[in-house]
């Protein structure tokens, strides 16, 4: 009997040892993720781009709430919260065990300090949403109450899910934040090294309040040439890339057995930006003619091979609940020519190009990033289209820093601009809520903080001001649709397309990526410890999956979940059979000795 029990125990242990838990993933020692440009210092004042720059910042810093894979705010630093019925009071309770990277505790005082600091030292993205806060009351080390002067339907998204919280014991001594180099936060990773123009290196914050991150070391090589970045990924020198794969290369990447390709909807908005402060772009008719001259669907099919959605002239993405479906893209070259003729833009000297209303020659330049082939090709096709209707222009490709300095000097629209036209793109955050139209088109730089075209129209400003004070959802919807129709007609920008995101990574190195709608796989959710199978939409995205509006998590381990479950069932059946066999032998032994001598 003793020997039987021992044998059964050994068999049971053997079976258990053969069944690996679904979520028993080993910590990754090092992960290399390619990015296309140097993001300067990775703190909330000095980063450059919305994606992936701010996403790298968010690996170092935390926000009170965080956007999930569907861009819905969920509590992060906040453990519990309560919002008053009138939307004017937010009571927030933080987790108790949060620490800064230097070991000091993060408290409600740090939250209040951060909000006060961004008001004192403005950073448009973070400062403007804070202006609705009337007063802040810290009630304990982990409790804070925010009192708003007016209800803000987007307050949970911005600022609460967007504002990185700063450590008071460091930033209270900083009076020139734009030159600050420290990046000490409370986030899941700690910045170890930044070699300008070469790479960023981070290490895991093992004391992170949500648990030690799944990756010990993260390296972000800076590779400005996208072709070189693609080659590095295919050669195994990178484990993932932040850039979306060029449409013509999707099939090539999909057929690489060492890589996994994921596709999803993109909220990044590519547009043809006009300097509405500079003649003749000051003329509504001239802008309208440019709009009619550009074949947006042709750009999607030719440049992006269908991996994009045609842009809405009202800017707002068609998947938004606020989208005005009555506003449709236009394309009619003959009408473009007629608009110009009627407005007095005529070819007076017969050289094929139009002069302005005073007889002066028009010769415009379109700026574009030299390191972005898709934008370059887009700019070239638009330039050809404008030349065909008699608007003389040429494309000038320059490095991104130079283009930024001309179109958006110091990222401050109040400092003016020095360009004619440009192919530009806003990151997904501009589509998170429709009120961003005020940011884009309001003439007051304090409100129109990303109005890089210097567009001014008192009628639009009035609608924008009205929207700020409107809380009834039906009224807001009607007003936002009117704003889209107004923008579509006035054409301060030409929305071209929303490029689909096609990401790629090496699943053998790490496969716990989360696809955030409108952004892709390089985001905070991908690099924190969590039961990702519990997150909505956490299914594996196959190489040939079509894009959909549902978010998807590129988690290759989930395809094995069914197999593991089957293995557990199989093991249980085998175990029952073994136990039955042993009991049967024991029964025979009680009746008389058998050949096995148990």
C-alpha positions, 0 to 999 in steps of 0.5 A, spaced: 500 500 500 505 504 501 509 503 495 502 504 491 501 511 494 508 513 492 507 511 485 501 514 485 504 521 488 510 520 483 505 519 477 501 525 479 507 530 480 510 528 473 503 530 470 503 536 474 510 538 471 508 537 464 502 542 464 505 549 464 500 555 466 498 559 461 500 565 464 507 563 466 511 568 462 519 569 463 521 576 464 525 578 458 532 581 459 532 586 454 528 588 448 530 593 443 524 597 440 526 602 434 524 609 434 525 614 428 527 620 431 530 623 438 525 625 442 529 630 446 529 629 454 523 624 456 520 629 461 513 632 460 516 639 458 521 636 453 519 630 449 517 632 441 512 627 438 505 625 441 507 618 438 511 615 440 515 621 444 509 621 449 508 614 450 516 613 452 514 619 457 509 615 460 513 609 461 517 614 466 511 617 468 504 616 471 497 619 470 491 619 474 487 615 469 490 611 463 487 610 456 485 603 455 486 599 448 479 602 446 481 609 449 477 609 454 479 612 461 481 607 467 483 609 474 491 608 474 494 612 480 487 613 482 484 607 486 477 610 487 474 616 485 467 619 485 464 625 480 458 629 483 452 629 479 453 636 476 460 634 474 463 640 478 467 636 483 472 630 482 474 626 489 480 622 487 483 617 492 490 614 490 493 608 491 497 607 498 504 604 495 506 609 490 513 611 490 518 615 485 524 612 482 528 615 488 524 611 493 520 617 496 512 616 496 508 619 491 502 623 495 496 627 493 501 633 494 505 631 488 498 631 484 496 638 486 503 641 485 503 638 478 497 642 476 499 648 479 506 648 476 503 647 469 499 653 470 505 657 472 509 654 467 504 653 461 505 647 456 499 647 452 497 640 451 497 639 459 496 646 461 489 648 457 485 642 460 487 644 467 484 651 466 477 649 468 479 647 475 477 652 480 480 650 486 484 644 489 483 641 496 488 635 499 484 632 504 490 627 506 496 624 503 492 619 498 486 624 497 485 630 493 478 633 491 478 638 484 473 643 484 471 645 476 468 652 474 464 649 469 463 641 467 467 638 462 465 632 458 472 630 457 475 632 463 477 624 465 480 624 458 484 630 458 487 632 463 486 626 468 488 621 463 493 625 460 497 629 465 504 626 467 504 627 475 511 630 477 515 629 483 514 636 487 521 635 491 525 635 484 520 640 480 519 645 485 526 647 484 525 648 476 524 655 474 526 653 466 522 647 465 523 647 457 531 646 459 530 641 464 533 634 463 531 630 469 526 624 467 525 622 474 518 619 475 513 614 478 512 609 472 514 602 470 521 604 467 527 608 469 531 612 464 538 610 465 541 613 459 540 617 453 545 618 447 543 624 443 541 621 436 543 614 438 538 611 443 534 611 450 536 606 455 531 604 460 531 599 466 525 596 470 522 599 476 521 593 480 518 597 486 512 599 481 506 599 485 502 595 479 508 590 480 515 589 477 514 590 469 515 584 464 522 587 461 528 588 465 531 593 460 528 596 454 533 600 449 530 604 443 535 605 438 534 612 434 533 610 426 531 616 422 531 612 416 525 607 416 528 603 410 534 601 415 529 600 421 525 595 417 531 592 415 534 591 422 527 588 424 527 583 419 535 581 420 533 580 428 537 586 430 530 590 433 525 586 436 519 591 434 518 598 431 514 604 433 513 606 425 507 603 421 510 598 416 509 601 409 504 598 405 508 595 399 512 591 405 506 588 408 506 582 404 513 581 405 513 582 413 507 577 413 511 572 410 517 572 414 516 566 419 520 570 425 515 576 425 508 577 427 504 583 423 498 586 426 493 591 423 488 596 426 485 602 425 489 609 425 487 615 428 493 619 426 490 624 421 495 626 415 493 633 412 495 638 407 496 644 411 495 651 409 499 657 412 492 661 412 496 667 414 500 668 408 497 670 401 494 667 397 492 662 402 488 667 406 483 667 400 477 662 402 476 661 394 484 659 393 483 654 399 477 651 396 480 650 389 486 646 392 481 642 396 477 640 389 484 639 386 486 633 390 484 626 389 484 623 396 481 617 394 487 616 389 492 618 394 489 612 399 489 607 393 496 609 390 500 611 395 497 607 401 495 601 397 488 601 400 491 601 407 488 607 409 481 611 410 479 617 406 480 623 410 473 627 412 474 634 410 471 636 417 477 633 420 473 628 425 474 620 424 468 617 421 468 612 427 467 617 432 460 618 434 460 625 433 462 624 425 458 628 420 456 623 415 453 629 410 460 632 410 464 628 404 470 629 400 470 633 394 475 632 388 473 635 381 479 639 377 475 642 373 471 645 378 477 647 382 479 651 375 473 655 375 473 657 382 480 660 381 478 663 375 472 666 378 476 669 384 481 672 379 487 667 379 488 667 372 494 665 367 495 672 364 502 671 361 500 664 358 506 660 361 501 655 364 501 658 371 496 663 374 498 670 377 494 673 383 489 678 383 494 683 382 497 680 377 503 677 381 506 671 380 504 665 385 510 660 386 509 656 392 513 651 396 510 644 400 514 642 406 515 635 407 519 630 412 525 628 408 525 621 412 518 619 411 517 616 404 509 616 404 509 623 406 514 625 400 510 621 395 503 624 397 507 631 397 509 630 390 502 627 387 499 633 390 504 638 387 502 635 380 495 636 382 496 643 383 500 644 377 495 642 373 490 647 375 495 652 374 498 653 381 505 653 381 509 649 387 514 645 388 516 640 394 522 641 398 524 635 403 527 637 409 529 634 416 523 633 421 527 638 425 527 644 420 520 643 418 518 643 425 521 649 426 518 653 420 511 650 421 511 650 428 517 654 431 518 651 438 511 648 438 508 654 440 503 657 435 504 664 438 511 665 435 508 665 428 510 660 422 514 661 416 512 656 410 507 656 404 504 649 404 506 642 408 504 635 408 503 634 416 500 629 420 497 629 427 497 623 432 491 619 434 490 624 440 487 629 436 481 624 435 480 622 442 474 627 443 471 632 438 473 638 442 480 638 439 477 642 433 478 648 438 485 646 439 486 646 431 482 652 428 481 657 434 484 664 432 486 665 440 493 661 441 491 660 448 485 656 445 488 654 438 494 651 441 495 647 435 493 652 430 499 651 426 496 654 420 494 661 423 487 660 421 482 666 423 475 666 423 470 670 428 464 665 426 468 659 427 471 662 434 464 663 436 462 656 435 468 654 439 466 658 445 459 656 445 462 649 445 466 650 451 460 652 455 455 646 452 454 640 456 447 637 453 450 631 449 444 633 443 446 640 443 454 638 443 453 633 437 449 638 433 454 644 434 460 639 433 457 637 426 456 644 424 463 646 426 465 640 421 461 643 416 464 650 417 471 647 416 469 643 410 467 649 407 472 654 409 478 649 408 483 651 413 486 644 412 485 639 407 484 632 411 487 627 406 487 620 410 487 616 416 493 611 415 491 604 418 497 602 423 501 596 421 505 594 426 510 588 427 514 584 432 518 578 434 514 574 438 519 569 440 522 575 444 516 578 447 509 577 445 505 581 450 503 587 446 496 590 446 494 594 440 491 601 442 486 603 437 489 609 433 496 608 436 498 601 435 503 596 439 508 601 442 504 604 448 504 603 456 499 597 456 504 593 452 510 594 457 506 593 464 505 587 468 498 585 468 493 579 466 492 581 459 488 576 457 483 579 462 483 585 457 478 586 452 480 584 445 486 580 447 486 576 441 491 574 437 491 578 430 493 573 425 498 576 419 492 576 414 487 579 419 483 585 416 483 591 419 477 592 423 474 598 428 475 593 434 481 593 438 486 587 438 491 585 442 497 582 439 498 576 444 501 570 441 501 566 447 493 566 447 493 562 441 496 556 446 490 557 451 485 552 448 491 547 447 493 548 454 486 547 457 486 541 452 492 538 456 489 539 463 483 535 461 488 530 458 492 530 464 486 529 468 483 523 464 490 520 464 491 521 472 484 518 473 486 512 469 492 511 473 488 511 479 483 506 477 489 501 474 492 502 481 486 501 485 484 495 481 491 492 482 490 493 490 483 489 489 486 483 486 491 483 491 486 482 496 483 476 493 490 473 492 497 475 489 498 477 482 504 477 477 506 484 479 508 482 486 505 489 489 
